[in-house]
Amino acid sequence: MNKFNKSYILGISLVSAMGGLLFGYDWVVIGGAKPFYERFFDIAQSANLQAWAMSCALIGCVIGAVISGVVSDRFGRKWPLLVSAFLFTIASLGTGMAANYTMFVVFRIIGGIGIGLASALSPMYIAEVAPSSMRGRFVSLNQMTIVIGILAAQVINLLIAQKVPVGATDEFIRTSWNGQMGWRWMFFACAVPAGVFLILTFLLPESPRWLMKAGKTEKAFPTLRKIGGETYAREEMVNIQATLDDVSEKVDFKSILSPKFRTVLIIGIVLAVFQQWCGINTVFNYAEEIFTAAGYGVSDTLFNIVITGSVNLIFTLVAMFTVDKWGRKKLMLFGSVGLATTYILLGSAFYFQLKGIAVLSLVVIAIGIYAMSLAPIVWVILSEIFPNRIRGAAMALATFSLWIACFILTYTFPLLNKGLGAAGTFWVYAVICVIGFLFVMKKLPETKGKSLEEIENELVKE
């Protein structure tokens, strides 16, 4: 039986997962800064400009996701992660220094490219170095760091922002320290972990599976041996090579659309879209609107956001301890039906104009369910179902689909909220969750405990 070097696997997984931490921070920091930069740029009365400010980073995410396939197949997993760390650093500083709305949007898009790269590459890298028996747990580290990044952004926003009086006017907020400088420091803070990520990524070994795919077999062996010993390394190299033997090195997007890959691509794309269209990210991005509708002021909203972030972290830890025991499919089914039920109740709370703790409690329950199911498990599944020979390109396509879905979700929420009200909007998300439940029940195989090569043999029809 192989004796794995868990400390080594944990170390390189945590470094890779720092991409997730920056993803989480950059993604959510804007929610706390929103009440202040909107007044600074004088867009508080424009739904379209508000929506663009919130969703423009997603254009960058789409770009990052698309190029992740090309660069990861050509240059490996390590160097594109370095690029994402550099982009996070530039975006943090640039967004904080933005003198006008246009520059704010430009640097948000640059940060989005970093998110798009990291969201595809971090879980893929971890899946390629982690042994099958513990792969779910280690890939879930990426989601844990995303959640830590989210919570860090929420706490830092709360610490930086000075208390805003209830009923404060737009002009009061615009001319206050929050409106002039506070929101800038919320973005500046991200540059610190981005710099650390940039330095530590130089220490990562390249993915052994990519090295073998690139014909650099002799460089793959030392990393595999360090992970699980010499016997494990030789067995893994044989298994990996068997999936690469009759395949040309060059893989393009046309080849991954061939019939034999159709089933696995459909599963990956649908799950990626479902993770976004289940609706939970609107709670993070539009917390101000949701909690204002429930009767909370700006300062209370920032505190409530920290509560939701803490719950997010706790239940992500639950997912890490259950994903390799309960399996991926059970957790996905639980999350789908749990969110559908909670959204029905949350929509009803808004419909009957319930205020305060009733709405906050249901939001917390929804986040807890999401954090232990769809949030980490979709990334685990995406990182492991795609065949070795097309993993970079297929992961890029799935991540591209995820960010397109996220853009649509983020851009349409204020429009849905205006047209259907909060109640109708959450009921729409409930219907989507029911559809997701049916798809998972019928189409998703269980991948718990299987090697990447075993999953490939099961899902790919020659």
C-alpha positions as CSV (number, residue, x, y, z in Angstrom):
1,M,0.0,0.0,0.0
2,N,1.4,3.4,-1.0
3,K,2.4,5.8,1.8
4,F,1.6,9.3,0.6
5,N,3.6,12.4,1.6
6,K,0.6,14.3,2.8
7,S,2.5,17.4,4.0
8,Y,4.1,17.8,0.5
9,I,0.7,17.4,-1.2
10,L,-0.9,19.8,1.2
11,G,1.9,22.4,0.7
12,I,1.7,22.5,-3.1
13,S,-2.1,22.3,-3.0
14,L,-2.3,25.3,-0.7
15,V,0.0,27.4,-2.8
16,S,-2.0,26.6,-5.9
17,A,-5.2,27.2,-4.0
18,M,-4.0,30.8,-3.2
19,G,-5.4,31.5,-6.7
20,G,-8.8,30.6,-5.1
21,L,-8.2,33.0,-2.2
22,L,-7.5,35.9,-4.5
23,F,-10.5,34.8,-6.7
24,G,-12.7,35.0,-3.6
25,Y,-11.4,38.3,-2.3
26,D,-11.5,40.1,-5.7
27,W,-14.9,38.7,-6.5
28,V,-16.6,39.8,-3.2
29,V,-14.7,43.0,-2.2
30,I,-16.8,44.9,-4.6
31,G,-20.0,44.1,-2.7
32,G,-18.7,46.0,0.4
33,A,-17.3,48.9,-1.7
34,K,-20.5,49.2,-3.7
35,P,-22.4,51.8,-1.6
36,F,-19.3,54.1,-1.7
37,Y,-17.8,53.9,-5.2
38,E,-21.3,54.3,-6.7
39,R,-21.6,57.6,-4.9
40,F,-18.1,58.6,-5.8
41,F,-18.6,57.9,-9.5
42,D,-22.2,59.3,-9.4
43,I,-23.8,56.1,-10.7
44,A,-26.2,55.4,-7.7
45,Q,-29.2,56.3,-9.8
46,S,-28.3,54.3,-13.0
47,A,-29.2,50.6,-12.9
48,N,-27.2,49.9,-16.1
49,L,-24.0,51.5,-14.9
50,Q,-24.4,49.8,-11.5
51,A,-24.9,46.4,-13.3
52,W,-21.9,47.0,-15.5
53,A,-19.6,48.0,-12.6
54,M,-20.6,44.8,-10.8
55,S,-20.5,42.5,-13.9
56,C,-17.6,43.9,-16.0
57,A,-15.0,41.7,-14.1
58,L,-16.9,38.7,-15.6
59,I,-15.8,39.8,-19.1
60,G,-12.3,39.3,-17.8
61,C,-13.2,36.0,-16.2
62,V,-14.5,34.8,-19.6
63,I,-11.3,35.9,-21.3
64,G,-9.1,34.3,-18.6
65,A,-11.1,31.1,-18.9
66,V,-10.8,30.9,-22.7
67,I,-7.0,31.5,-22.7
68,S,-6.5,29.1,-19.8
69,G,-7.0,26.2,-22.1
70,V,-4.5,27.3,-24.6
71,V,-1.8,28.5,-22.2
72,S,-2.1,25.5,-19.8
73,D,-1.8,23.0,-22.7
74,R,1.1,24.8,-24.2
75,F,3.0,26.1,-21.1
76,G,1.8,23.9,-18.3
77,R,-0.2,24.7,-15.2
78,K,2.5,26.6,-13.2
79,W,3.4,29.6,-15.4
80,P,-0.2,30.6,-16.1
81,L,-0.8,30.6,-12.3
82,L,2.1,33.0,-12.1
83,V,0.5,35.2,-14.7
84,S,-2.8,35.2,-12.7
85,A,-1.0,36.3,-9.5
86,F,0.6,39.2,-11.4
87,L,-2.8,40.3,-12.8
88,F,-4.4,40.2,-9.4
89,T,-1.6,42.5,-8.1
90,I,-2.0,45.0,-10.9
91,A,-5.8,45.0,-10.7
92,S,-5.8,45.5,-6.9
93,L,-3.6,48.6,-7.1
94,G,-5.2,49.9,-10.3
95,T,-8.8,49.6,-9.1
96,G,-7.9,51.3,-5.8
97,M,-6.3,54.3,-7.6
98,A,-9.0,54.7,-10.3
99,A,-9.8,58.3,-10.8
100,N,-12.9,57.8,-13.0
101,Y,-15.5,55.1,-13.8
102,T,-13.8,54.0,-17.0
103,M,-10.5,53.2,-15.3
104,F,-12.3,51.4,-12.5
105,V,-14.0,49.2,-15.1
106,V,-10.7,48.5,-17.0
107,F,-8.9,47.3,-13.9
108,R,-11.9,45.3,-12.8
109,I,-11.7,43.5,-16.1
110,I,-7.9,42.9,-15.7
111,G,-8.7,41.4,-12.2
112,G,-11.3,39.3,-13.9
113,I,-8.8,37.8,-16.3
114,G,-6.8,36.7,-13.2
115,I,-9.9,35.1,-11.7
116,G,-10.7,33.3,-15.0
117,L,-7.2,31.8,-15.1
118,A,-7.0,30.9,-11.4
119,S,-10.5,29.4,-11.4
120,A,-9.6,26.9,-14.1
121,L,-6.0,26.2,-13.2
122,S,-6.0,25.9,-9.4
123,P,-8.4,23.0,-9.1
124,M,-7.0,21.3,-12.2
125,Y,-3.5,21.5,-10.9
126,I,-4.5,20.1,-7.5
127,A,-6.5,17.2,-9.1
128,E,-3.5,16.3,-11.2
129,V,-1.1,16.0,-8.2
130,A,-3.5,14.5,-5.5
131,P,-4.0,10.7,-5.1
132,S,-7.5,9.5,-6.0
133,S,-8.3,8.4,-2.4
134,M,-8.0,12.0,-1.2
135,R,-8.5,14.0,-4.4
136,G,-11.9,15.4,-3.4
137,R,-10.6,16.7,-0.1
138,F,-7.5,18.4,-1.6
139,V,-9.4,19.9,-4.6
140,S,-11.9,21.3,-2.0
141,L,-9.0,23.2,-0.5
142,N,-9.4,25.5,-3.5
143,Q,-13.0,26.2,-2.5
144,M,-12.0,26.7,1.1
145,T,-9.5,29.3,0.1
146,I,-12.1,31.0,-2.1
147,V,-14.3,31.1,0.9
148,I,-11.5,32.4,3.1
149,G,-10.9,35.1,0.5
150,I,-14.6,36.0,0.5
151,L,-14.6,36.2,4.3
152,A,-11.4,38.2,4.4
153,A,-12.9,40.7,1.9
154,Q,-16.0,40.9,4.1
155,V,-14.1,41.4,7.4
156,I,-11.7,43.9,5.8
157,N,-14.6,45.9,4.3
158,L,-16.2,46.0,7.7
159,L,-13.0,47.1,9.4
160,I,-12.2,49.8,6.9
161,A,-15.6,51.3,6.5
162,Q,-16.6,53.9,9.0
163,K,-20.1,53.7,10.4
164,V,-22.7,55.2,8.2
165,P,-25.7,56.9,9.9
166,V,-29.1,55.4,9.1
167,G,-30.8,57.5,6.4
168,A,-27.5,59.1,5.2
169,T,-27.9,60.9,1.9
170,D,-25.9,60.1,-1.2
171,E,-24.0,63.4,-0.9
172,F,-23.1,62.6,2.7
173,I,-21.7,59.2,1.7
174,R,-19.9,60.6,-1.3
175,T,-18.0,63.3,0.6
176,S,-17.3,61.0,3.6
177,W,-14.0,59.2,4.2
178,N,-15.8,56.0,3.0
179,G,-16.8,57.6,-0.3
180,Q,-13.4,59.2,-1.0
181,M,-10.8,56.7,0.4
182,G,-12.4,53.8,2.2
183,W,-13.5,51.9,-0.8
184,R,-10.0,52.3,-2.3
185,W,-8.3,50.6,0.6
186,M,-10.7,47.7,0.3
187,F,-9.2,47.0,-3.1
188,F,-5.6,47.9,-2.2
189,A,-5.7,45.2,0.6
190,C,-5.8,42.4,-2.1
191,A,-2.3,43.3,-3.3
192,V,-0.7,41.8,-0.2
193,P,-1.8,38.2,-0.7
194,A,-1.4,38.6,-4.5
195,G,2.3,39.4,-4.0
196,V,2.7,36.4,-1.7
197,F,1.0,34.1,-4.2
198,L,3.3,35.5,-7.0
199,I,6.4,34.6,-4.9
200,L,5.3,31.2,-3.7
201,T,4.2,30.0,-7.2
202,F,7.8,29.9,-8.3
203,L,8.3,27.1,-5.8
204,L,5.6,24.8,-7.3
205,P,6.6,21.8,-9.3
206,E,5.0,21.4,-12.7
207,S,2.0,19.0,-13.0
208,P,3.4,15.5,-13.7
209,R,0.4,14.7,-15.9
210,W,1.0,17.7,-18.1
211,L,4.7,16.9,-18.2
212,M,3.9,13.4,-19.5
213,K,1.4,14.8,-22.0
214,A,4.2,17.2,-23.2
215,G,6.6,14.3,-23.6
216,K,8.8,15.2,-20.6
217,T,8.4,11.9,-18.8
218,E,11.7,12.1,-17.0
219,K,10.7,15.3,-15.3
220,A,7.3,13.8,-14.1
221,F,8.8,10.9,-12.2
222,P,10.5,12.9,-9.3
223,T,7.3,14.7,-8.4
224,L,5.2,11.6,-8.4
225,R,7.9,9.8,-6.3
226,K,7.8,12.6,-3.8
227,I,4.0,12.4,-3.6
228,G,3.7,8.6,-3.1
229,G,7.1,6.8,-3.3
230,E,8.8,5.0,-6.2
231,T,6.2,2.2,-6.6
232,Y,3.3,4.7,-6.8
233,A,5.2,6.8,-9.3
234,R,5.9,4.0,-11.7
235,E,2.2,2.7,-11.5
236,E,0.9,6.2,-12.1
237,M,3.2,6.8,-15.1
238,V,2.0,3.5,-16.7
239,N,-1.7,4.5,-16.1
240,I,-1.2,8.0,-17.4
241,Q,0.7,6.9,-20.5
242,A,-2.0,4.4,-21.3
243,T,-4.5,7.3,-21.8
244,L,-2.0,9.2,-24.0
245,D,-0.5,6.5,-26.2
246,D,-2.5,6.9,-29.4
247,V,-3.2,10.6,-29.2
248,S,-1.3,13.4,-30.9
249,E,0.2,16.0,-28.6
250,K,-1.7,18.8,-30.2
251,V,-5.3,19.3,-28.9
252,D,-7.6,22.1,-30.1
253,F,-11.2,23.0,-29.4
254,K,-12.4,21.3,-32.5
255,S,-11.0,17.9,-31.4
256,I,-12.7,18.1,-27.9
257,L,-16.1,18.5,-29.6
258,S,-15.8,15.0,-31.2
259,P,-18.6,12.5,-30.3
260,K,-16.5,10.4,-27.9
261,F,-16.1,13.4,-25.6
262,R,-19.7,14.7,-25.9
263,T,-21.1,13.1,-22.8
264,V,-18.4,14.3,-20.5
265,L,-18.5,17.8,-22.0
266,I,-22.2,18.1,-21.6
267,I,-22.0,17.0,-17.9
268,G,-19.2,19.5,-17.2
269,I,-20.8,22.5,-19.0
270,V,-24.3,21.9,-17.5
271,L,-22.9,21.6,-13.9
272,A,-20.8,24.7,-14.4
273,V,-23.8,26.7,-15.5
274,F,-26.0,25.2,-12.8
275,Q,-23.5,26.3,-10.1
276,Q,-24.1,29.9,-11.1
277,W,-27.7,29.9,-12.1
278,C,-28.7,28.4,-8.8
279,G,-28.5,32.0,-7.8
280,I,-26.5,32.1,-4.6
281,N,-23.8,34.5,-5.9
282,T,-26.3,37.3,-6.0
283,V,-26.4,37.2,-2.2
284,F,-22.7,38.1,-2.2
285,N,-22.7,40.6,-5.0
286,Y,-26.0,42.3,-4.2
287,A,-26.1,42.0,-0.4
288,E,-26.9,45.7,-0.1
289,E,-30.1,45.4,-2.0
290,I,-31.2,42.1,-0.4
291,F,-30.6,43.3,3.2
292,T,-31.9,46.7,2.5
293,A,-35.1,45.1,1.3
294,A,-35.2,43.2,4.6
295,G,-34.9,46.5,6.5
296,Y,-31.2,46.7,7.3
297,G,-29.0,49.9,7.0
298,V,-25.6,50.1,5.3
299,S,-23.5,49.4,8.5
300,D,-25.8,46.5,9.6
301,T,-25.6,45.1,6.1
302,L,-21.7,45.0,6.2
303,F,-22.0,43.1,9.5
304,N,-24.6,40.7,8.1
305,I,-22.3,40.0,5.2
306,V,-19.6,38.9,7.6
307,I,-22.1,36.5,9.2
308,T,-22.8,35.0,5.8
309,G,-19.1,34.7,5.1
310,S,-18.4,32.9,8.4
311,V,-21.2,30.4,7.6
312,N,-19.8,29.9,4.2
313,L,-16.4,29.0,5.7
314,I,-17.8,26.6,8.3
315,F,-19.8,24.6,5.8
316,T,-17.0,24.5,3.3
317,L,-15.0,22.7,5.9
318,V,-17.9,20.3,6.3
319,A,-17.7,19.6,2.5
320,M,-14.0,18.9,2.8
321,F,-14.7,16.1,5.3
322,T,-17.6,14.6,3.5
323,V,-16.7,14.8,-0.2
324,D,-14.5,11.6,-0.1
325,K,-16.9,9.8,2.2
326,W,-20.4,10.6,1.0
327,G,-19.4,11.1,-2.6
328,R,-20.0,13.9,-5.2
329,K,-23.4,12.9,-6.4
330,K,-25.1,12.7,-3.0
331,L,-23.8,16.1,-2.0
332,M,-25.0,17.6,-5.4
333,L,-28.5,16.2,-4.9
334,F,-28.7,17.4,-1.4
335,G,-27.6,20.9,-2.4
336,S,-30.1,21.1,-5.3
337,V,-33.1,20.2,-3.3
338,G,-32.0,22.1,-0.2
339,L,-31.5,25.4,-2.2
340,A,-34.8,24.9,-4.0
341,T,-36.7,24.6,-0.7
342,T,-34.9,27.5,0.9
343,Y,-35.5,29.8,-2.1
344,I,-39.2,29.0,-2.0
345,L,-39.2,30.1,1.7
346,L,-37.0,33.1,1.0
347,G,-39.3,34.3,-1.8
348,S,-42.3,33.8,0.4
349,A,-40.6,35.9,3.2
350,F,-40.2,38.8,0.7
351,Y,-43.7,38.3,-0.7
352,F,-45.3,38.6,2.8
353,Q,-42.9,41.5,3.6
354,L,-41.2,39.8,6.5
355,K,-38.2,41.8,7.8
356,G,-35.0,41.4,9.7
357,I,-34.0,38.0,11.2
358,A,-36.4,35.9,9.1
359,V,-34.6,36.9,5.8
360,L,-31.1,36.8,7.4
361,S,-31.8,33.3,8.7
362,L,-32.9,32.0,5.3
363,V,-30.0,33.6,3.6
364,V,-27.6,32.0,6.0
365,I,-29.3,28.6,5.5
366,A,-29.0,28.9,1.7
367,I,-25.3,29.8,2.0
368,G,-24.6,26.9,4.3
369,I,-26.3,24.4,1.9
370,Y,-24.4,25.9,-1.1
371,A,-21.1,25.9,0.7
372,M,-21.2,22.2,1.5
373,S,-22.5,21.1,-1.9
374,L,-22.6,23.0,-5.2
375,A,-19.8,25.4,-4.4
376,P,-16.9,23.0,-3.8
377,I,-18.3,19.8,-5.4
378,V,-18.8,21.3,-8.9
379,W,-15.1,22.3,-9.0
380,V,-14.1,18.9,-7.8
381,I,-16.1,17.2,-10.5
382,L,-14.8,19.6,-13.2
383,S,-11.2,19.0,-12.2
384,E,-11.6,15.2,-12.4
385,I,-14.0,14.2,-15.2
386,F,-12.1,15.4,-18.2
387,P,-9.6,13.1,-20.0
388,N,-5.8,13.7,-19.6
389,R,-5.3,14.5,-23.2
390,I,-8.0,17.3,-23.4
391,R,-8.1,18.4,-19.7
392,G,-6.8,21.9,-20.3
393,A,-9.0,22.7,-23.2
394,A,-12.1,21.0,-21.7
395,M,-11.6,22.7,-18.3
396,A,-11.3,26.0,-20.2
397,L,-14.6,25.4,-22.0
398,A,-16.4,24.5,-18.8
399,T,-15.0,27.4,-17.0
400,F,-15.9,29.7,-19.9
401,S,-19.5,28.4,-19.6
402,L,-19.4,29.0,-15.9
403,W,-18.4,32.7,-16.2
404,I,-20.8,33.4,-19.1
405,A,-23.5,32.0,-16.8
406,C,-22.2,34.1,-13.9
407,F,-22.2,37.2,-16.1
408,I,-25.9,36.6,-17.1
409,L,-26.8,36.0,-13.5
410,T,-25.0,39.1,-12.2
411,Y,-26.3,41.4,-14.9
412,T,-29.9,40.2,-14.8
413,F,-30.4,40.2,-11.0
414,P,-31.1,43.9,-10.7
415,L,-33.4,43.7,-13.7
416,L,-35.2,40.6,-12.4
417,N,-35.4,42.2,-8.9
418,K,-37.0,45.3,-10.5
419,G,-39.4,43.4,-12.7
420,L,-40.4,40.5,-10.5
421,G,-39.4,41.8,-7.1
422,A,-37.2,39.9,-4.6
423,A,-39.9,37.2,-4.2
424,G,-40.3,36.4,-7.8
425,T,-36.5,36.4,-8.4
426,F,-35.8,33.8,-5.7
427,W,-38.7,31.6,-7.0
428,V,-37.1,31.6,-10.4
429,Y,-33.9,30.4,-8.8
430,A,-35.9,27.6,-7.0
431,V,-37.2,26.3,-10.4
432,I,-33.6,26.2,-11.8
433,C,-32.5,24.2,-8.7
434,V,-35.2,21.6,-9.3
435,I,-34.1,21.3,-13.0
436,G,-30.5,20.9,-11.7
437,F,-31.6,18.2,-9.3
438,L,-33.2,16.1,-12.1
439,F,-30.1,16.5,-14.3
440,V,-27.7,15.3,-11.5
441,M,-30.0,12.4,-10.7
442,K,-30.1,11.2,-14.3
443,K,-26.7,12.1,-15.8
444,L,-24.0,12.4,-13.1
445,P,-21.9,9.3,-12.3
446,E,-20.2,8.9,-8.9
447,T,-16.4,9.6,-9.2
448,K,-15.5,9.1,-5.5
449,G,-12.3,7.0,-5.0
450,K,-11.6,6.5,-8.7
451,S,-8.3,7.5,-10.4
452,L,-8.5,10.2,-13.1
453,E,-7.7,7.4,-15.7
454,E,-10.5,5.2,-14.4
455,I,-13.0,8.1,-14.7
456,E,-11.8,8.7,-18.2
457,N,-12.3,5.1,-19.2
458,E,-15.8,5.2,-17.8
459,L,-17.0,8.4,-19.4
460,V,-15.2,8.5,-22.7
461,K,-16.7,6.3,-25.4
462,E,-14.2,5.4,-28.1
